[in-house]
């Protein structure tokens, strides 16, 4: 890791619950927002994310009919899972209960290597939704 890389230390992990009516629900949220120092279009950001995810390290899917690109990503190298959302001119890495910081660092490095821009990283955490 280079000295300039963010740590991706996770301040709060969401808690997975299973309501009686079925399905799964997450209580709390933590995400890392990766904002480029330029102003690429959401289509350009989506194409960048998909180029990175198409590499050998990831299994991913966009199984949801949502108004924004959202991917459930499994990082095979770091044996971790997280969600990636492209919106508001940034790439969001959404933490799941078992997400490992190493996987977040890895996708950050790959996005940085694949794009000519610098990225600002911020963390947003809410223990209760």
C-alpha positions in Angstrom: 0.0 0.0 0.0 1.3 3.4 -0.8 1.5 6.1 1.9 -1.2 8.1 0.2 -3.8 5.3 0.2 -6.8 5.8 2.6 -7.0 3.2 5.4 -10.6 2.1 4.8 -11.0 1.5 8.5 -14.6 0.5 9.1 -16.0 2.5 12.0 -19.4 0.7 12.1 -20.7 -2.5 10.6 -24.3 -2.9 9.7 -26.2 -5.7 11.5 -28.0 -8.2 9.3 -31.5 -9.2 10.5 -34.1 -11.5 9.1 -37.7 -10.2 9.5 -40.5 -12.7 10.2 -42.1 -11.7 6.9 -39.0 -12.9 5.1 -36.1 -11.3 3.3 -33.1 -9.6 4.9 -32.7 -6.2 6.4 -29.6 -4.2 7.4 -29.6 -2.0 10.5 -27.0 0.8 10.3 -24.9 1.8 7.3 -21.3 2.6 6.5 -20.1 3.6 3.1 -17.0 5.0 1.5 -17.6 7.7 -1.1 -14.9 7.9 -3.8 -15.2 11.2 -5.6 -13.1 12.0 -8.6 -11.2 15.3 -8.8 -12.8 15.9 -12.2 -16.4 15.8 -13.3 -16.9 12.6 -15.3 -20.4 11.6 -16.3 -22.2 8.8 -14.5 -21.9 6.8 -17.7 -18.1 7.2 -17.6 -18.0 6.2 -13.9 -20.2 3.2 -14.6 -18.0 2.1 -17.5 -14.9 2.5 -15.3 -16.4 0.4 -12.5 -17.5 -2.3 -14.9 -14.0 -2.4 -16.5 -12.5 -2.9 -13.0 -15.1 -5.5 -12.0 -14.6 -7.4 -15.2 -11.0 -8.3 -14.0 -10.1 -11.7 -12.6 -10.4 -10.7 -8.9 -14.2 -10.1 -8.9 -17.5 -11.9 -9.2 -20.3 -9.3 -9.5 -23.9 -8.9 -10.5 -26.4 -6.1 -11.2 -29.5 -8.1 -10.4 -31.6 -5.2 -9.3 -33.9 -2.9 -11.4 -32.9 0.3 -9.7 -32.5 3.9 -11.0 -28.8 3.8 -10.4 -26.1 1.2 -11.2 -25.6 -1.0 -8.1 -23.5 -4.1 -8.0 -23.1 -6.8 -5.4 -19.4 -7.6 -5.5 -17.4 -10.6 -4.2 -13.6 -10.0 -4.0 -12.2 -13.6 -4.4 -8.7 -12.6 -3.5 -9.7 -11.1 -0.1 -12.8 -13.3 0.4 -15.1 -10.4 1.1 -18.3 -8.9 -0.2 -19.6 -5.4 -0.6 -21.9 -3.3 -2.7 -20.8 -0.7 -5.3 -23.2 2.1 -6.3 -22.5 4.8 -8.9 -24.5 8.0 -8.2 -24.1 11.7 -7.6 -20.8 11.8 -9.6 -19.1 9.3 -7.3 -18.5 5.6 -6.6 -19.9 4.4 -3.3 -18.6 1.3 -1.5 -21.3 0.1 0.9 -20.2 -2.1 3.8 -21.9 -5.4 4.6 -21.5 -7.2 7.9 -18.5 -9.3 6.7 -16.8 -6.7 4.5 -13.0 -6.6 4.9 -11.0 -3.4 4.6 -8.5 -5.1 2.3 -11.1 -5.6 -0.3 -12.0 -1.9 -0.3 -8.4 -0.9 -0.6 -8.0 -3.3 -3.5 -10.9 -1.9 -5.5 -9.8 1.6 -4.7 -6.3 0.8 -6.1 -7.7 -0.8 -9.2 -10.0 2.2 -9.9 -7.1 4.6 -9.4 -4.9 2.6 -11.7 -7.6 2.3 -14.4 -8.5 6.0 -14.4 -6.4 9.2 -15.0 -8.1 11.1 -12.1 -7.3 11.4 -8.4 -9.9 10.3 -5.9 -11.0 11.9 -2.7 -12.3 9.4 -0.2 -14.8 10.1 2.6 -16.5 7.8 5.0 -20.1 8.1 6.1 -21.4 6.0 9.0 -24.8 5.8 10.6 -25.1 3.1 13.3 -28.9 3.1 13.0 -31.0 3.6 9.8 
